[in-house]
Amino acid sequence: MSRRIGVAVIGLGTIGQVHVEALKDLEKSTNLVKLVGIHSLSRRKVREFASRYGCKGYESYDDVVRDPEVDVVVIATPHYLHAWQAFYAMEHGKHVIVEKPMATTVTAAREMISKARRKGIKLGVIFQGRYADGVVELKRYVDSNALGKILLVTGEMMWYRDETSYYLKDELARSWRGLWATEGGGALINQAIHTIDLMLWFGGDVEEVVGYIDNLTHPSVNVEDIGIGVMKYRSGGYGVLIANLFTKPSTYQYRRIKIFGSKGQAELWDNELVFLKTEDDISIERKPGYSSETLKVPGGLHRKLFEDFLKALSEDRDFPITGEEGLKSLEIVRAIYYSSTRKTHVKLPLLADGVF
Ligand SMILES: NC(=O)c1ccc[n+]([C@@H]2O[C@H](COP(=O)([O-])OP(=O)(O)OC[C@H]3O[C@@H](n4cnc5c(N)ncnc54)[C@H](OP(=O)(O)O)[C@@H]3O)[C@@H](O)[C@H]2O)c1
């Protein structure tokens, strides 16, 4: 592409604002991209952001997808909107970057993937954790076989979300959070999906899943605040995921992934590689720390992900986190939901989403 790639961001909530900042930063520091415009429900917000960032403020989604200056649509809206907004953008020939989860069902996600492939459109899913230095470092050790054959991966996401200040915070939060129809689930589909993505990135594809979900401490919403899943990897090893949103004191929240291989073990604490020991004498030991705040997302990793997507587009190569990659963690989430509600082991690929 000889001109800058034109991007529009849809949704200006917690993360959409991080997207806009990251793209504006890329606009200033590279010649890759131009933030063409933004769109959200609140007209006041649209006007305010358009004037602050010197871009167009679209009053409707139609205006976004019909704008010839827009090459890529970035979707940062509530989960239930992702699939149709992606379809509509692709229908108009736009490339799409969509926040996790790419959709609320595997059926919709598969439709998105096939539409993108049919139309030769790039569909990328936001799992920015894959761009963190510690994660990249660990992935390199795994791929170079430093840990040997991966036998067990454990993922713990011990976080906290307050009922009043998170689920019931304001009209926007109440419009979609905590509801199966709009959020598509709770701790697993919204927060732990990042951990699952990494467990799959390190451990490979999964053939069978069994799990539990429950809501132990958030009576005003009906989605899960605890999720537990056991996965059998195709390679023969196992993955165990435990995620909750009721960790107290909330000043001691953490996310930890541990890998046990035939030659060594490693531990990722949040996104930092804090421990790695192998029989070949590779050794890393760093001090982990707890978080009192897991809601704020620093923009640096989104910036890296956007830059990679835009370069992939201009060089006409594959962006690594394709729709197919985005589907994998969603499929695990849906399999745990299915397993828990139907009290059964679930073989992958999921044939259908099931009703629960
Ligand atoms: N990758 C990450 O680390 C990360 C972190 C946080 C969130 N996320 C994901 O990002 C997405 C958004 O989450 P969030 O926390 O930013 O949500 P949020 O704070 O509730 O913001 C949602 C935004 O979408 C806008 N919106 C709602 N309906 C719309 C429609 N029909 N058309 C256009 N805009 C619409 C809202 O508009 P108004 O504000 O104008 O009312 C709001 O700006 C979710 O998929 C979430 O899982 C990812």
The ligand as an SDF file (V2000), in Angstrom:
LIG
                    3D

 48 52  0  0  0  0  0  0  0  0999 V2000
   -7.4100   -6.6500   25.2160 N   0  0  0  0  0  0  0  0  0  0  0  0
   -7.6580   -6.2420   26.4520 C   0  0  0  0  0  0  0  0  0  0  0  0
   -6.8200   -6.3020   27.3490 O   0  0  0  0  0  0  0  0  0  0  0  0
   -9.0110   -5.6810   26.7610 C   0  0  0  0  0  0  0  0  0  0  0  0
   -9.2280   -4.9240   27.9210 C   0  0  0  0  0  0  0  0  0  0  0  0
  -10.5030   -4.3950   28.1530 C   0  0  0  0  0  0  0  0  0  0  0  0
  -11.5520   -4.6810   27.2770 C   0  0  0  0  0  0  0  0  0  0  0  0
  -11.3070   -5.4920   26.1990 N   0  0  0  0  0  0  0  0  0  0  0  0
  -12.3810   -5.8220   25.2570 C   0  0  0  0  0  0  0  0  0  0  0  0
  -12.7500   -4.6550   24.5520 O   0  0  0  0  0  0  0  0  0  0  0  0
  -14.1500   -4.6440   24.2930 C   0  0  0  0  0  0  0  0  0  0  0  0
  -14.7650   -3.4070   24.9340 C   0  0  0  0  0  0  0  0  0  0  0  0
  -14.5400   -3.4550   26.3210 O   0  0  0  0  0  0  0  0  0  0  0  0
  -14.5440   -2.1190   27.2070 P   0  0  0  0  0  0  0  0  0  0  0  0
  -14.1210   -2.5430   28.5520 O   0  0  0  0  0  0  0  0  0  0  0  0
  -13.8260   -1.0340   26.5120 O   0  0  0  0  0  0  0  0  0  0  0  0
  -16.1130   -1.8130   27.2150 O   0  0  0  0  0  0  0  0  0  0  0  0
  -16.8590   -0.4610   27.6210 P   0  0  0  0  0  0  0  0  0  0  0  0
  -15.9890    0.3500   28.5130 O   0  0  0  0  0  0  0  0  0  0  0  0
  -18.2080   -0.8340   28.0730 O   0  0  0  0  0  0  0  0  0  0  0  0
  -16.9600    0.3010   26.2310 O   0  0  0  0  0  0  0  0  0  0  0  0
  -17.7410   -0.1560   25.1610 C   0  0  0  0  0  0  0  0  0  0  0  0
  -17.8090    0.9290   24.1130 C   0  0  0  0  0  0  0  0  0  0  0  0
  -18.5720    0.4730   23.0000 O   0  0  0  0  0  0  0  0  0  0  0  0
  -19.4770    1.5170   22.6170 C   0  0  0  0  0  0  0  0  0  0  0  0
  -20.6640    0.9350   22.0040 N   0  0  0  0  0  0  0  0  0  0  0  0
  -21.6670    0.2330   22.5710 C   0  0  0  0  0  0  0  0  0  0  0  0
  -22.5690   -0.1310   21.6420 N   0  0  0  0  0  0  0  0  0  0  0  0
  -22.1250    0.3620   20.4560 C   0  0  0  0  0  0  0  0  0  0  0  0
  -22.6270    0.3370   19.1280 C   0  0  0  0  0  0  0  0  0  0  0  0
  -23.7540   -0.2860   18.8120 N   0  0  0  0  0  0  0  0  0  0  0  0
  -21.8930    0.9630   18.1560 N   0  0  0  0  0  0  0  0  0  0  0  0
  -20.7420    1.6070   18.4530 C   0  0  0  0  0  0  0  0  0  0  0  0
  -20.2170    1.6750   19.6920 N   0  0  0  0  0  0  0  0  0  0  0  0
  -20.8980    1.0560   20.6850 C   0  0  0  0  0  0  0  0  0  0  0  0
  -19.8190    2.2300   23.9050 C   0  0  0  0  0  0  0  0  0  0  0  0
  -20.3300    3.4900   23.5180 O   0  0  0  0  0  0  0  0  0  0  0  0
  -20.5020    4.8430   24.3630 P   0  0  0  0  0  0  0  0  0  0  0  0
  -19.3330    4.9720   25.2800 O   0  0  0  0  0  0  0  0  0  0  0  0
  -20.4590    5.8700   23.3160 O   0  0  0  0  0  0  0  0  0  0  0  0
  -21.7950    4.6980   25.0720 O   0  0  0  0  0  0  0  0  0  0  0  0
  -18.4540    2.2180   24.6110 C   0  0  0  0  0  0  0  0  0  0  0  0
  -17.6660    3.3020   24.2030 O   0  0  0  0  0  0  0  0  0  0  0  0
  -14.6570   -5.9680   24.8730 C   0  0  0  0  0  0  0  0  0  0  0  0
  -14.6090   -6.9170   23.8490 O   0  0  0  0  0  0  0  0  0  0  0  0
  -13.6440   -6.3180   25.9430 C   0  0  0  0  0  0  0  0  0  0  0  0
  -13.5750   -7.7070   26.2040 O   0  0  0  0  0  0  0  0  0  0  0  0
  -10.0720   -5.9660   25.9330 C   0  0  0  0  0  0  0  0  0  0  0  0
  1  2  1  0
  2  3  2  0
  2  4  1  0
  4  5  1  0
  4 48  2  0
  5  6  2  0
  6  7  1  0
  7  8  2  0
  8  9  1  0
  8 48  1  0
  9 10  1  0
  9 46  1  0
 10 11  1  0
 11 12  1  0
 11 44  1  0
 12 13  1  0
 13 14  1  0
 14 15  2  0
 14 16  1  0
 14 17  1  0
 17 18  1  0
 18 19  2  0
 18 20  1  0
 18 21  1  0
 21 22  1  0
 22 23  1  0
 23 24  1  0
 23 42  1  0
 24 25  1  0
 25 26  1  0
 25 36  1  0
 26 27  1  0
 26 35  1  0
 27 28  2  0
 28 29  1  0
 29 30  1  0
 29 35  2  0
 30 31  1  0
 30 32  2  0
 32 33  1  0
 33 34  2  0
 34 35  1  0
 36 37  1  0
 36 42  1  0
 37 38  1  0
 38 39  2  0
 38 40  1  0
 38 41  1  0
 42 43  1  0
 44 45  1  0
 44 46  1  0
 46 47  1  0
M  CHG  2   8   1  16  -1
M  END
$$$$
